[in-house]
């Protein structure tokens, strides 16, 4: 009688021991038995069902007699191969292999997920990237040899930026340190430290000098003079991680947003808080991103609560709300040419807004959530990075998709545009940085 989920090994027509190299037939595995078949020895009879679906040497089907069984091995259902799973894995592997690569260049120096990238404001081919492998890299577009590992961190490098003159580059880490490098000599200029054990979420350079601010998990904004590796001020007031922030374009104020659902506006010289924006009419959950208008008059902030609000820097009042998203806001970018703002959300849309009218100009649909965006210089085009690994270029005038770049195999985490406007750099959790040609969108 057949025994389900058992492997029956019979001594009827077993191969000779000399062919198997063992003295004990009970130690033979089915794979060893199969491999030991020779032209002079009939095939071993094995079955999971009790029958051998094979044929004997005379062409007849062979069956195991109960008396011929020398070992019975019970098999667990979990040990049996799932052919459906194998088919699914094969399909996924084939899909991955079929990803078309539109990139003009790819950098593969990182050994883990890449989270941040920035392009030099003065050197169109120089890029910095940082990732989960605790490293930053300074590398050049199109060159396999010209790159340098920016070492010294003990945790994820999650934020990177060049100074406005391109002479210095900073890498901020979850280890609570910012390393500043000289881009000409490729040497470490100094290490800036915050609270022990509290990582930095973001960093920004002053629009004209070598001052750095950074938002920390310790609820503070920190400021240093990078030329002298000198700590200048701590801006204390938030009650949770400071998730986003920046200098105003005129360099006179600092704006910061936090997981505590508040926005704060600071005087960088005195470290005094001028305005706290919170409560009714503002965000009800943590801020995720913000952008400041070129005239330093307004802040546009986004939150986990799906909302986008406009705040007057002078008064600290909410002066408008942009209603349209249905999930967390992940990125905000303001056009340098038009009075428009772009917002990207996990709800799979990029929305272009008219700031003056506080109205939607166009909604750009994606296949997955939008994680990052970048306006292409002063052009009318805006790029979006997506969970599906694609980089898309949108015409903000019409809302039409102008181009779609593939190459990444996982989430696009950050976008940066080269100084000459010819290239866009994208980094991904697939461990790569890729460069796409956008010269046609100037």
Secondary structure as UniProt FT lines:
FT   TURN            4..5
FT   STRAND          6..10
FT   TURN            12..13
FT   HELIX           17..20
FT   HELIX           25..27
FT   HELIX           30..35
FT   TURN            39..40
FT   STRAND          46..47
FT   STRAND          51..55
FT   TURN            57..58
FT   STRAND          61..63
FT   HELIX           66..68
FT   STRAND          69..74
FT   HELIX           77..79
FT   HELIX           83..97
FT   STRAND          105..107
FT   STRAND          114..119
FT   TURN            124..125
FT   STRAND          126..131
FT   TURN            132..133
FT   STRAND          136..140
FT   TURN            141..142
FT   STRAND          147..150
FT   STRAND          157..162
FT   TURN            164..165
FT   STRAND          168..173
FT   TURN            174..175
FT   STRAND          177..182
FT   TURN            183..186
FT   STRAND          187..193
FT   TURN            196..197
FT   STRAND          200..205
FT   STRAND          211..216
FT   TURN            217..218
FT   STRAND          220..225
FT   TURN            226..229
FT   STRAND          230..236
FT   STRAND          242..247
FT   TURN            249..250
FT   STRAND          253..258
FT   TURN            259..260
FT   STRAND          263..267
FT   TURN            268..270
FT   STRAND          273..277
FT   TURN            280..281
FT   STRAND          287..292
FT   TURN            294..295
FT   STRAND          298..303
FT   TURN            304..305
FT   STRAND          308..312
FT   TURN            313..315
FT   STRAND          318..322
FT   STRAND          329..334
FT   STRAND          340..345
FT   TURN            346..347
FT   STRAND          349..354
FT   TURN            355..358
FT   STRAND          359..365
FT   STRAND          370..375
FT   TURN            377..378
FT   STRAND          381..386
FT   TURN            387..388
FT   STRAND          391..395
FT   TURN            396..398
FT   STRAND          401..405
FT   STRAND          412..417
FT   TURN            419..420
FT   STRAND          423..428
FT   TURN            429..430
FT   STRAND          433..437
FT   HELIX           439..441
//
